[in-house]
């Protein structure tokens, strides 16, 4: 089964940037959308961005204009560029691939200090 691995998290000051990566262990035989979620403290996990196989992107109101989701044309790799980070962006960011299977990564911690 395809596995997803996130990377790129870390500690950054408010106003800074990070780029997260979500890499699949192999190209899925079929996928429809890759999503980035985040979970802050004990709150419910929220969808922040997604990109479809047709390159259609969607963003939550909280990140629109600051985050950009893209996919590599040659590899099973999706990026989340996060700019103008704020302390409320702190959380565990996980990617999810929905296709012939529904696969989640383990997550990567993003911490934004004020």
N, C-alpha and C positions, 0 to 999 in steps of 0.2 A: 504494500500500500504506500502511496505517496506520503512523504513526511515533509513538514514545513519547519524551517528554522529561521527565527528572527534574529537580527543583529543590529547594532548601531545605537542602542540605548546608552544612557549615561547621565552624568550630572552636568547641567549647563545653567548659566545665569539667565535671569529674565531678559528677554530681548534677543537671546541667542538662537542658534539653529542646530538641528540634528537631522540626519537622514537615516531612516530605518530601512532595513532590507528584509524581504521575506523570500527565501529561496526554497524551492521544492527539490526534493531528492531526485526526482525525475519528472519529465514532462507528463502531466496528467493526460490520459487518453482523451478526456473531454473536460473542459471547465467552462463555466458560465460567468463566474464573477469571483474576484478576490477582494476580501474585505479587511479593513483594519478596525479593530475594536480597542477600547481602552477601559480599564477598570481603575477607578480612583478610590483609595481607602476601602471602605466596606460597601461602597455604592454599587449599584447594578452596572454591569458591563454595558458600554454604549458604543454604538457604531459611529465611527468618525469619518470614514471615507471608503469608497469602493470603486472598482474599475471592472468593466465587463470585458469579455473577449472581443467585443467590438470597439473597445477603447472608450466607452461611455463612462464618465466619472460622476460621482455624487459625493457631496460633503455635508456634514452636519453644520448647523448654523454656528456652532461654537468654533469651528475651525475654518470655515469657508473664507478664502482670501489669504489665509496664512499657511495652510497645508496644501501640498500637491501630491497626488498619487499618480504614478506612472508605471509602465511595465516595459521590460526589456523585450525587444522584438525577436531576439535570438535565443534567449535563455528563459527558463521558468523562474523569473525573478521579478518581483514587484517592489517598488520603492515608495516610501512616504517621506517627502521632504517637508520638514516642519520649521517654519520661520516665525520670528516674533513670538517666541515661546513665552508663556506666562506660567506662574506658579500653579494655576488651576489646570494646566496641561499635565501635571505630574500624575503618573500612574503606570500600570503595566499595560503595554501595548502588545496585542496579539493579532496575528493574521489568520485568515480563514479562507479556504478555497472550496467553493461549491461547484461540483461538477458531477461526474459519475460517482463520486464519494464526497462526503462532507468532512474536511480535514482541518484541524486547528494546529497552530504552533504552540510552543510552550510559553511564549511571551518574552518581552524584554522590558526592563525597567527604565523609565524616563523620569528624571527628577529635575525640576526647574526651581532654582533658588531665587528668592526675592532680593 
